[in-house]
Amino acid sequence: MAKCIKRNLLSSVHGIYRGGLAVHMAMCAMAGKLGSQIDIRQMLCSDALTDDKRLFSESAGRFIVSLKPDKKHDFEKMMNGRDICEIGMVLHTDQFQIIGCQGMSIINLSVEKMKKVWKNMD
């Protein structure tokens, strides 16, 4: 990952830890003030894993990265031999959406509303 950063292949990178993928994807959306659409069916994991396990697992060594389409080939080449998967895209809207294992939208929220709620969680 460090080599990808040094070569300016990534627009952003964020580690996944406490709370799992859903929490950290939401954090990225709020920080960037951009929407996103995530399809968890694209994750490299057992088909037996349920939506909640895919979204909130705290397994180590995972990252969320964003990159421009013209950098995708170079990124994939640099990550050769490592498990990577494209599970979504950044949207220039206010919507944060997650598509679940059954192909249905299971989360569809306003990024601005998420941010307001997050800030008021004291």
N, C-alpha and C positions, 0 to 999 in steps of 0.2 A: 504494500500500500504506500509505503514511504517513497518508493521509486515513482509511482504514479503521481504523487503529489509534487515531487521535484520536477517532473516533466510536464507539469501543468495540464494533466489529462482530466482532472476532476474539478467540477464546479463547487462541490461540497463533499464532505465526508463526516460521518457521525457514528460513533460506536453504539451498539445495542447492549444494554445491561438491565438494570432494575426496571421492571415493568414490561420489558420485551419490545417487540417490533411496533405494535400499535402505538404505544406511548411515545417512542422515539420518532416514528414517522410524523405523529402529531406535533411533536416539538420542532421538527424540521420545518413543517408547514407554517407553524406560528412564527418561527424565527425569520423565515424568508417572506412571510406575508403572501404566500402563494398556495394555491390549491394543489391537490394531487389525487391521482387515481391509482389504487393499489389492487392487484388481483392476487390473492394469496394462493390460488390454485397453481400459480407459476413457481411457488417455492420448491426447493429441492428437499423434499422430506417425504416420509411415508404418507401414502394416500389415506391411511387410517387416522392420521392426526386431525382432530377437530379444529374448527375455527378458533376457539379460545386457546387451544394449545399452540397453534401457529402464531397467534397474535401476541400472546403474553409469556411465551417461553423465554427464560433468561439464560439460554445456553451461550457459552462464551465464544469469543472470536468472530462475532458477526459485525458487519458494518453496513450502513446505508450510504450509498454514494450517488451523486448526481453528476451527469456529464452531458456535454453537448453531443448531438448525434454524430457530428464529424469526428469526434474523439473515441467513439465506441469501438471501432476496429482496433485501434492502438491499445485501448484499455484491455480488451479481451486478449490481445496478444501478450501483454504484460502479465496478465493473470493466468496464463496458460498453465493447466494442470491443477488449478485451484477451483473449488466449487463456487461458482458465481451464477446468479440468475437475475434476469430482468423481471421485476414484479410490478412495475408501474412507471408512471411518468409525472413530471411536474406540469401543472396546468396554470395558465395565467388567468385564473378565476379565484373565487373565494371558497370553492367547495373542496372538502376533504372527504374522499370516498374510498371505502374498502369493499371489494367484491369478495364474498365468502366462497367456501368450497363447493357450494351448490350453484354458484353462478349468479347469486342474487346480491344486491347491495345490502350489506349488514351495518354499515356506518356511512352516513351522509350528513355532514355537518358543515356549518360556516366556519371558516378559519378564524374570522374576527370574533365570532361568538365563543369559540373554543378558547381563544386568548383571553377574553374577558372573564370567563369562568375560571380559567387557570390562575389568573392574577388575583382573584377573589377567594382563593382556597385557604386562607389563613385561619 
